Amino acid sequence: MSISLSSLILLPIWISMAQIQQGGPDEKEKTTALKDLLSRIDLDELMKKDEPPLDFPDTLEGFEYAFNEKGQLRHIKTGEPFVFNYREDLHRWNQKRYEALGEIITKYVYELLEKDCNLKKISIPVDATESEPKSFIFMSEDALTNPQKLMVLIHGSGVVRAGQWARRLIINEDLDSGTQIPFIKRAMDEGYGVIVLNPNENYIEVEKPKIHVQSSSDSSDEPAEKRERKDKVSKETKKRRDFYEKYRNPQREKEMMQLYIRENGSPEEHAVYVWDHFIAQSAAENVFFVAHSYGGLAFVELMIQREADVKSKVTAVALTDSVHNVWHQEAGKTIREWMRENCCNWVSSSEPLDTSVESMLPDCPRVSAVHSQ
């Protein structure tokens, strides 16, 4: 069994606490002092000192993983599935490694959408300037010109991006289970145009600019010798502070700021934007939605904001484990009535497929998707 550095540092304090607590009332003051000491220790920061560097590969090959012919993620050398606990007792490091792999998989799925599904990557906002933050969606060649049928896919919340249903399923099961690719290919085979939304791509992250504080020694009224002395002291102070910070927080990550994408700053905004600029402009007589989890909430919000347009163009909506709530979202009576006729929510259940599942809300029917959560 391995013992971390942070545990060794804290062990004497814990032992002292135990010994003091066995004493009489006279020891209460010491107990209070030790508790105060423990409260001042940032355990998260202390644990970072045990971590290897947060420096991960930027390719699947660098991780020594690849997708096999069945779409399963396997280790190149051992053939084993992905192992989360790569380093024992380093949960934060393992999580960061998992997240780094997830970002690579997101890019991999984007490539599959373009190469295997022949979708086009469309930048939004459509009138974005060169310098402003941008997002994108994916569309088939005939998405706007197909006169008959258009399929629109919306994933849920979290880390997933366009083309994904669940990152966990992609990594632990296979591409068919965790991506939208089987839906896209079947839709295109059956003559649908396809639009794949990207509702979680709401901002870009950039490093926070460092604020430079002007030194008081810049005053031209001071003698040159005094300014030089102050500058030297300031440099030594900064050197000591940087050394201490490196020791205190060796895994300090960059401070980032978020720059939101115009008119696409949330999943709800994104759904409305794509409707206005693409779906509403399409030639399709019948539009169909498939929306998972938070995607269902985004669709209901779209209905609230564009009720008449949605009713005139959308034929049916397939929801999966949708988290929408017609009461909280204040969907009107006419929307609820339309949803009862045109929507169905397949939910996790142990009941046989398509068995009716009781709902507390007066909106669309809920039926079993067989899977249990």
C-alpha positions as CSV (number, residue, x, y, z in Angstrom):
1,M,0.0,0.0,0.0
2,S,1.4,3.4,-1.0
3,I,1.3,6.4,1.4
4,S,1.2,9.8,-0.1
5,L,3.4,12.7,1.0
6,S,0.3,14.6,2.2
7,S,-0.7,11.7,4.4
8,L,2.8,11.6,6.0
9,I,2.6,15.4,6.7
10,L,-0.8,15.2,8.4
11,L,-0.2,11.9,10.2
12,P,1.6,13.5,13.3
13,I,-1.2,16.0,13.6
14,W,-3.9,13.3,13.6
15,I,-2.0,11.3,16.2
16,S,-1.6,14.3,18.4
17,M,-5.3,15.0,18.1
18,A,-6.1,11.5,19.2
19,Q,-3.8,11.6,22.2
20,I,-5.1,15.0,23.3
21,Q,-8.7,13.9,23.0
22,Q,-7.9,11.0,25.4
23,G,-6.8,13.6,28.1
24,G,-8.8,15.6,30.5
25,P,-10.4,19.0,30.3
26,D,-7.0,20.7,30.5
27,E,-6.2,19.5,27.0
28,K,-9.2,21.3,25.4
29,E,-7.1,24.4,24.6
30,K,-4.5,22.3,22.8
31,T,-7.3,20.5,20.8
32,T,-8.7,23.8,19.7
33,A,-5.3,25.0,18.6
34,L,-4.6,21.8,16.5
35,K,-8.1,22.0,15.0
36,D,-7.3,25.6,14.0
37,L,-4.0,24.4,12.4
38,L,-5.8,21.7,10.4
39,S,-8.4,24.2,9.2
40,R,-5.7,26.3,7.7
41,I,-4.3,23.5,5.6
42,D,-5.6,23.4,2.1
43,L,-5.8,19.6,1.5
44,D,-6.5,20.0,-2.2
45,E,-3.3,22.1,-2.6
46,L,-1.3,19.7,-0.4
47,M,-2.4,16.7,-2.5
48,K,-1.2,18.4,-5.7
49,K,2.4,18.0,-4.5
50,D,2.0,14.2,-4.8
51,E,0.9,14.5,-8.5
52,P,3.0,13.9,-11.6
53,P,2.8,16.8,-14.0
54,L,-0.5,17.4,-15.7
55,D,1.1,16.9,-19.1
56,F,-0.9,14.6,-21.3
57,P,-0.6,13.5,-24.9
58,D,-2.7,15.3,-27.6
59,T,-3.3,12.3,-29.8
60,L,-4.9,8.8,-29.3
61,E,-1.6,7.3,-30.3
62,G,0.1,9.3,-27.6
63,F,-2.2,7.7,-25.1
64,E,-1.5,4.3,-26.7
65,Y,-5.2,3.8,-27.5
66,A,-7.1,3.3,-30.7
67,F,-10.6,2.4,-31.9
68,N,-10.8,-1.2,-33.3
69,E,-13.0,-2.4,-36.1
70,K,-15.9,-2.7,-33.7
71,G,-15.6,0.9,-32.7
72,Q,-14.2,0.0,-29.2
73,L,-11.4,2.0,-27.6
74,R,-8.6,-0.4,-26.8
75,H,-5.0,-0.2,-25.7
76,I,-2.7,-0.6,-28.7
77,K,-0.3,-3.0,-26.9
78,T,-2.5,-5.0,-24.5
79,G,-5.9,-4.8,-26.2
80,E,-7.4,-3.9,-22.9
81,P,-10.3,-1.4,-22.4
82,F,-9.5,2.1,-21.0
83,V,-8.3,2.1,-17.4
84,F,-9.4,5.2,-15.4
85,N,-7.3,4.5,-12.3
86,Y,-4.0,4.6,-14.2
87,R,-2.2,5.8,-11.0
88,E,-3.4,4.5,-7.7
89,D,-4.6,7.1,-5.1
90,L,-4.3,10.0,-7.6
91,H,-8.0,10.6,-8.4
92,R,-7.5,14.2,-9.5
93,W,-4.7,13.3,-11.8
94,N,-6.6,10.4,-13.2
95,Q,-9.6,12.6,-13.8
96,K,-7.5,15.2,-15.7
97,R,-6.0,12.4,-17.8
98,Y,-9.6,11.2,-18.6
99,E,-10.6,14.7,-19.5
100,A,-7.6,15.1,-21.8
101,L,-8.5,11.9,-23.6
102,G,-12.1,13.1,-23.8
103,E,-11.0,16.2,-25.7
104,I,-9.1,14.1,-28.2
105,I,-12.2,11.9,-28.7
106,T,-14.3,15.0,-29.3
107,K,-12.0,16.0,-32.2
108,Y,-12.0,12.4,-33.4
109,V,-15.8,12.3,-33.6
110,Y,-15.7,15.7,-35.5
111,E,-13.5,14.0,-38.1
112,L,-15.9,11.1,-38.4
113,L,-18.8,13.4,-39.0
114,E,-17.0,15.0,-41.9
115,K,-15.2,11.9,-43.4
116,D,-17.5,9.0,-42.6
117,C,-20.9,10.8,-42.6
118,N,-20.0,13.4,-45.3
119,L,-21.3,16.3,-43.2
120,K,-20.2,19.9,-43.6
121,K,-18.8,21.9,-40.7
122,I,-20.6,25.3,-40.7
123,S,-19.3,28.2,-38.6
124,I,-21.6,30.3,-36.5
125,P,-22.6,33.1,-36.1
126,V,-23.0,33.2,-39.8
127,D,-21.9,36.9,-39.9
128,A,-19.1,36.5,-37.4
129,T,-16.0,38.8,-37.8
130,E,-12.6,37.3,-38.1
131,S,-11.7,38.1,-34.4
132,E,-14.9,37.2,-32.5
133,P,-15.5,33.8,-30.8
134,K,-17.2,31.2,-33.0
135,S,-18.9,27.9,-32.8
136,F,-20.1,25.5,-35.5
137,I,-22.7,22.9,-36.4
138,F,-22.7,20.0,-38.9
139,M,-25.0,19.6,-41.9
140,S,-25.5,17.3,-44.8
141,E,-25.2,18.6,-48.3
142,D,-29.0,18.6,-48.8
143,A,-29.9,19.9,-45.3
144,L,-31.4,23.1,-46.6
145,T,-32.5,21.9,-50.0
146,N,-34.1,18.5,-49.3
147,P,-37.8,19.2,-50.1
148,Q,-39.2,16.3,-48.0
149,K,-37.4,15.4,-44.8
150,L,-35.0,17.0,-42.4
151,M,-33.6,15.3,-39.2
152,V,-32.2,17.6,-36.4
153,L,-30.1,16.0,-33.6
154,I,-29.6,17.7,-30.2
155,H,-27.4,16.1,-27.5
156,G,-27.6,16.7,-23.7
157,S,-25.6,18.9,-21.3
158,G,-22.0,18.5,-20.0
159,V,-18.8,17.7,-21.9
160,V,-20.4,16.2,-25.0
161,R,-20.2,18.1,-28.2
162,A,-21.7,17.7,-31.7
163,G,-22.0,14.1,-32.8
164,Q,-21.9,12.7,-29.2
165,W,-24.6,11.3,-26.9
166,A,-22.3,10.3,-24.1
167,R,-18.5,10.4,-23.7
168,R,-18.6,7.7,-21.1
169,L,-20.2,5.3,-23.5
170,I,-17.7,6.1,-26.3
171,I,-14.8,5.4,-24.0
172,N,-16.2,2.4,-22.1
173,E,-18.5,0.8,-24.7
174,D,-18.1,1.8,-28.4
175,L,-18.7,4.5,-30.9
176,D,-22.2,3.2,-31.9
177,S,-23.4,3.4,-28.3
178,G,-22.0,6.9,-27.5
179,T,-22.2,8.8,-30.8
180,Q,-25.0,10.1,-33.1
181,I,-23.3,8.4,-36.1
182,P,-25.7,5.5,-36.4
183,F,-28.7,7.9,-36.3
184,I,-27.0,10.1,-38.9
185,K,-26.2,7.3,-41.3
186,R,-29.7,5.7,-41.1
187,A,-31.4,9.1,-41.6
188,M,-29.3,9.8,-44.7
189,D,-29.9,6.3,-46.0
190,E,-33.7,6.9,-45.7
191,G,-33.5,10.2,-47.5
192,Y,-33.3,12.7,-44.8
193,G,-31.3,15.9,-44.7
194,V,-29.4,16.2,-41.4
195,I,-28.4,19.0,-39.1
196,V,-26.3,18.2,-36.0
197,L,-26.5,20.9,-33.3
198,N,-23.6,21.8,-31.0
199,P,-25.4,23.3,-28.0
200,N,-22.6,23.1,-25.4
201,E,-20.0,25.0,-27.4
202,N,-21.0,28.3,-25.9
203,Y,-17.7,30.1,-25.3
204,I,-14.0,29.9,-25.9
205,E,-11.5,30.0,-23.1
206,V,-8.4,32.3,-23.2
207,E,-5.8,32.9,-20.6
208,K,-6.5,35.8,-18.3
209,P,-4.2,38.8,-19.0
210,K,-1.7,39.5,-16.3
211,I,-2.3,42.8,-14.6
212,H,1.0,44.7,-14.3
213,V,1.1,47.0,-11.3
214,Q,3.3,50.0,-11.8
215,S,6.1,50.1,-9.2
216,S,6.2,53.1,-6.9
217,S,9.9,53.3,-7.6
218,D,9.1,54.7,-11.1
219,S,8.7,58.1,-9.5
220,S,11.0,60.5,-11.2
221,D,11.2,62.6,-8.0
222,E,13.3,59.9,-6.2
223,P,17.1,59.8,-6.5
224,A,18.5,57.2,-8.9
225,E,20.3,55.3,-6.2
226,K,17.1,55.0,-4.1
227,R,15.1,53.8,-7.2
228,E,17.8,51.1,-7.9
229,R,17.7,49.9,-4.3
230,K,13.9,49.7,-4.4
231,D,14.0,47.8,-7.7
232,K,16.5,45.3,-6.3
233,V,14.3,44.7,-3.2
234,S,11.2,44.3,-5.5
235,K,12.9,41.7,-7.7
236,E,14.1,39.7,-4.7
237,T,10.6,39.8,-3.2
238,K,9.1,38.6,-6.5
239,K,11.7,35.8,-6.7
240,R,10.9,34.6,-3.2
241,R,7.2,34.8,-3.8
242,D,7.4,32.9,-7.1
243,F,9.5,30.2,-5.4
244,Y,7.0,29.9,-2.6
245,E,4.1,29.7,-5.0
246,K,5.8,27.0,-7.0
247,Y,6.3,25.0,-3.8
248,R,2.8,25.7,-2.5
249,N,1.0,24.9,-5.7
250,P,3.3,23.1,-8.1
251,Q,0.3,22.0,-10.3
252,R,-1.2,25.4,-10.6
253,E,-3.3,25.6,-13.8
254,K,-3.6,28.7,-15.9
255,E,-6.2,31.2,-14.9
256,M,-8.7,31.3,-17.8
257,M,-11.6,33.6,-18.8
258,Q,-14.6,32.8,-20.9
259,L,-15.5,34.7,-24.1
260,Y,-19.1,33.8,-25.0
261,I,-20.2,33.2,-28.6
262,R,-22.7,35.8,-29.8
263,E,-26.3,34.6,-29.8
264,N,-25.1,31.1,-28.8
265,G,-24.1,31.6,-25.2
266,S,-26.4,28.8,-23.9
267,P,-28.0,25.6,-25.3
268,E,-31.3,27.4,-25.4
269,E,-29.9,30.4,-27.4
270,H,-28.1,28.0,-29.7
271,A,-31.3,26.1,-30.5
272,V,-33.1,29.3,-31.4
273,Y,-30.2,30.6,-33.4
274,V,-29.9,27.4,-35.5
275,W,-33.7,27.4,-36.0
276,D,-33.8,31.0,-37.2
277,H,-30.7,30.8,-39.5
278,F,-30.9,27.2,-40.8
279,I,-33.9,25.0,-40.0
280,A,-36.6,27.7,-40.6
281,Q,-34.8,28.4,-44.0
282,S,-34.8,24.8,-45.1
283,A,-37.0,23.5,-47.9
284,A,-38.1,20.4,-46.0
285,E,-41.8,20.0,-45.6
286,N,-41.4,17.7,-42.6
287,V,-38.8,18.4,-39.9
288,F,-38.0,15.7,-37.2
289,F,-36.1,16.3,-33.9
290,V,-34.2,13.7,-31.8
291,A,-33.2,15.4,-28.5
292,H,-31.5,13.8,-25.5
293,S,-31.6,14.9,-21.9
294,Y,-31.1,18.7,-21.8
295,G,-31.6,18.8,-25.5
296,G,-35.3,18.2,-24.8
297,L,-35.4,21.2,-22.5
298,A,-33.7,23.3,-25.3
299,F,-36.4,22.1,-27.8
300,V,-39.2,23.1,-25.4
301,E,-37.6,26.5,-25.0
302,L,-37.5,26.8,-28.8
303,M,-41.2,26.0,-28.9
304,I,-42.0,28.7,-26.4
305,Q,-40.1,31.3,-28.4
306,R,-41.1,30.2,-31.9
307,E,-44.4,28.3,-31.3
308,A,-46.2,29.1,-34.5
309,D,-43.1,28.4,-36.7
310,V,-42.3,25.1,-35.0
311,K,-45.9,23.9,-35.3
312,S,-46.0,24.7,-39.0
313,K,-42.7,22.9,-39.8
314,V,-42.0,20.1,-37.2
315,T,-43.8,16.8,-37.7
316,A,-42.6,14.8,-34.7
317,V,-40.1,14.9,-31.8
318,A,-38.3,11.9,-30.3
319,L,-37.0,12.7,-26.8
320,T,-34.7,10.4,-24.8
321,D,-34.5,10.9,-21.0
322,S,-35.5,14.5,-21.6
323,V,-35.2,16.8,-18.5
324,H,-37.7,19.4,-19.8
325,N,-40.4,20.7,-17.4
326,V,-43.4,22.4,-18.9
327,W,-44.3,24.0,-15.6
328,H,-40.9,25.4,-14.7
329,Q,-40.4,26.5,-18.3
330,E,-43.9,28.0,-18.3
331,A,-45.0,26.3,-21.5
332,G,-48.5,27.4,-22.4
333,K,-51.6,25.1,-22.9
334,T,-51.3,25.1,-26.7
335,I,-47.7,23.9,-26.5
336,R,-48.6,21.2,-24.0
337,E,-51.4,20.0,-26.3
338,W,-49.1,20.0,-29.3
339,M,-46.5,18.0,-27.4
340,R,-49.0,15.3,-26.4
341,E,-49.8,14.8,-30.0
342,N,-46.4,15.1,-31.6
343,C,-43.7,14.2,-29.0
344,C,-42.7,11.0,-27.2
345,N,-40.1,10.7,-24.4
346,W,-38.3,7.4,-24.2
347,V,-37.0,7.0,-20.6
348,S,-34.8,4.7,-18.7
349,S,-36.9,1.8,-17.4
350,S,-36.9,-1.9,-16.6
351,E,-40.2,-2.3,-18.4
352,P,-40.3,-3.8,-21.9
353,L,-39.6,-1.5,-24.9
354,D,-42.4,1.1,-25.6
355,T,-44.3,0.2,-22.5
356,S,-46.1,3.3,-21.2
357,V,-44.4,4.9,-18.1
358,E,-46.4,7.1,-15.7
359,S,-45.7,10.8,-15.9
360,M,-46.3,13.5,-13.3
361,L,-46.5,16.2,-16.0
362,P,-49.3,16.8,-18.5
363,D,-47.1,16.9,-21.6
364,C,-45.9,14.2,-24.0
365,P,-46.2,10.5,-23.4
366,R,-43.4,8.6,-21.7
367,V,-42.5,5.1,-22.7
368,S,-39.8,2.6,-21.7
369,A,-36.4,2.7,-23.5
370,V,-35.6,-0.6,-21.7
371,H,-32.3,0.6,-20.3
372,S,-32.0,1.2,-16.6
373,Q,-29.9,4.0,-15.2
